[in-house]
Amino acid sequence: MLGYIWMFMIIVSFFCSVITGNIENLAISITEGADKAIKLLLSMAGVMCLWTGIMKIADKSGLTALLAKLLSPVLCRLMPDYEKGSEALQAVAANITANFLGLGNAATPLGIKAMKEMTKHNSNDTPNNSMIMFVVLNTASMQLIPSTIAALRHAAGSEQPYSILVYIWVSSAAALIAGIISAKLFGLWRKNG
């Protein structure tokens, strides 16, 4: 579906440039856009490699296990289907930590690992309430340091890429609270319905 949308936008842009006589500007913007995309890709790849490596080191050093221990009282209440200190909760804690640091790209493989661990303990193909809660926590995560967004803002020429911190804290906290409440209500509805 996304391919059709892109194709539609390209065709409309081409026809608009022909009608307005701006074909030369279209050609210039295509090459400049490709150049900017490659530069952005390379700068984001560096940030992703750095933080993915840091998360790997944190995992190997036992830091994620420590974080899982610190987060376990909260995680056990939010995800009662898994035992305290289980591999599933450790993987969830690693994912939450990566999201908390604003490392969405580093959090993705950790989220996949967490869901695999959670699936091992699920008796059927239907996601349990804890799995649904994890998806909510992963999607509507609280971000302390939005490093990916700051890197994007810096690459786009922002003089103060971290000037949006307070807004990100407020919006991500509101999204997280709304998500947790919704997931708990949905869990009660599933249980009673």
C-alpha positions in Angstrom: 0.0 0.0 0.0 2.8 2.4 0.9 4.4 1.8 -2.5 1.2 2.9 -4.2 1.1 6.1 -2.1 4.7 6.9 -3.0 4.1 6.2 -6.7 1.0 8.5 -6.6 3.1 11.3 -5.0 5.9 10.9 -7.6 3.4 10.9 -10.6 1.6 14.0 -9.2 4.9 15.8 -8.6 6.0 15.0 -12.1 2.8 16.2 -13.7 2.7 19.4 -11.5 6.3 20.2 -12.5 5.4 19.7 -16.2 2.3 21.9 -16.0 4.1 24.7 -14.1 7.3 24.5 -16.2 9.5 23.5 -13.3 11.0 20.3 -14.6 14.5 21.6 -14.1 13.7 22.4 -10.4 12.3 18.9 -10.0 15.5 17.4 -11.4 17.6 19.5 -9.1 15.5 18.7 -6.0 15.7 15.0 -6.8 19.5 15.0 -6.8 19.7 17.3 -3.7 17.2 15.2 -1.9 19.1 12.0 -2.6 22.3 13.6 -1.4 20.7 14.8 1.8 19.1 11.3 2.3 22.5 9.6 2.1 24.1 12.1 4.5 21.2 11.6 7.0 21.5 7.8 6.6 25.2 7.9 7.4 24.8 10.1 10.4 21.9 8.0 11.8 23.8 4.8 11.2 26.6 6.1 13.4 24.2 7.0 16.2 22.5 3.6 15.8 25.8 1.7 15.9 27.0 3.6 18.9 23.8 3.0 21.0 23.3 -0.6 19.9 26.9 -1.3 20.9 26.3 0.3 24.3 23.2 -1.7 24.8 25.1 -4.9 23.9 27.8 -4.0 26.4 25.1 -3.3 29.1 23.6 -6.7 28.4 26.9 -8.6 28.5 28.0 -6.7 31.7 24.8 -7.6 33.5 23.5 -4.1 33.6 20.3 -5.1 32.0 19.8 -7.8 34.6 20.3 -5.2 37.3 17.8 -2.9 35.6 15.4 -5.8 35.3 15.8 -6.3 39.1 15.1 -2.6 39.7 12.2 -2.6 37.4 10.8 -5.9 38.5 8.3 -4.6 41.1 6.7 -2.5 38.4 7.0 -5.0 35.6 5.6 -7.8 37.8 2.5 -5.8 38.4 2.2 -4.8 34.7 3.0 -8.3 33.4 1.8 -10.8 36.0 2.1 -13.8 33.6 5.9 -13.9 34.1 8.0 -14.6 37.2 10.2 -12.1 38.8 13.7 -12.4 37.3 12.7 -14.4 34.3 14.4 -14.1 30.9 11.2 -12.5 29.5 11.2 -9.7 32.1 15.0 -9.1 31.7 14.4 -8.7 27.9 11.5 -6.4 28.6 13.6 -4.4 30.9 16.4 -4.1 28.3 13.8 -2.9 25.8 12.3 -0.4 28.2 15.8 0.9 29.0 16.7 1.4 25.3 13.3 3.2 24.8 13.9 5.3 27.9 17.2 6.5 26.4 15.4 7.3 23.1 17.1 4.5 21.2 14.2 3.2 19.2 16.4 1.5 16.7 18.4 -0.3 19.4 15.2 -1.1 21.2 13.8 -3.0 18.1 16.0 -6.1 18.4 15.6 -6.1 22.1 11.8 -5.9 21.7 11.9 -8.9 19.3 13.9 -10.8 21.8 11.5 -9.9 24.6 8.5 -11.0 22.6 10.2 -14.3 21.7 10.9 -15.0 25.4 7.3 -14.1 26.3 6.0 -16.4 23.5 7.9 -19.3 25.0 5.7 -19.1 28.1 2.4 -18.5 26.3 0.2 -21.6 26.0 -1.6 -20.6 22.8 -1.3 -18.4 19.7 -3.4 -15.6 21.2 -1.3 -12.9 22.9 -1.9 -12.8 26.7 -2.5 -9.5 28.5 1.2 -9.2 29.5 2.2 -9.4 25.8 -0.3 -6.7 24.9 1.0 -4.6 27.8 4.6 -5.0 26.5 3.5 -3.8 23.0 2.0 -0.8 24.7 5.1 -0.1 26.8 7.3 -0.5 23.7 5.1 1.7 21.5 4.3 4.5 24.0 7.6 4.5 25.8 8.8 7.2 28.1 11.9 8.9 26.7 14.4 10.5 29.0 17.0 11.2 26.3 15.5 11.3 22.8 18.9 10.7 21.1 17.4 9.6 17.8 15.2 12.6 17.5 18.1 14.9 18.6 20.3 13.3 15.9 17.6 13.9 13.3 17.2 17.5 14.4 21.0 18.0 14.4 21.3 16.5 10.9 18.5 18.9 9.8 20.6 21.9 11.0 19.0 22.6 14.4 21.2 24.8 16.6 19.7 23.3 19.8 18.6 19.7 19.0 17.7 19.0 22.6 15.5 22.1 23.1 12.4 19.9 22.8 13.2 17.7 25.9 10.4 19.0 28.2 7.8 18.5 25.4 9.0 15.0 24.7 8.9 14.1 28.4 5.4 15.4 28.8 4.0 13.9 25.6 5.7 10.5 26.1 4.6 10.3 29.8 1.0 11.1 28.8 1.1 8.5 26.0 2.6 5.9 28.4 0.0 6.6 31.1 -2.9 6.5 28.5 -1.5 3.3 27.0 -1.2 1.5 30.4 -4.7 2.5 31.4 -6.1 1.4 28.0 -4.2 -2.0 28.1 -5.4 -2.7 31.7 -9.0 -1.8 30.8 -8.7 -4.0 27.7 -7.3 -6.9 29.9 -10.3 -6.6 32.2 -12.7 -6.6 29.3 -11.0 -9.7 27.8 -11.2 -11.4 31.2 -14.9 -10.6 31.8 -16.0 -10.7 28.2 
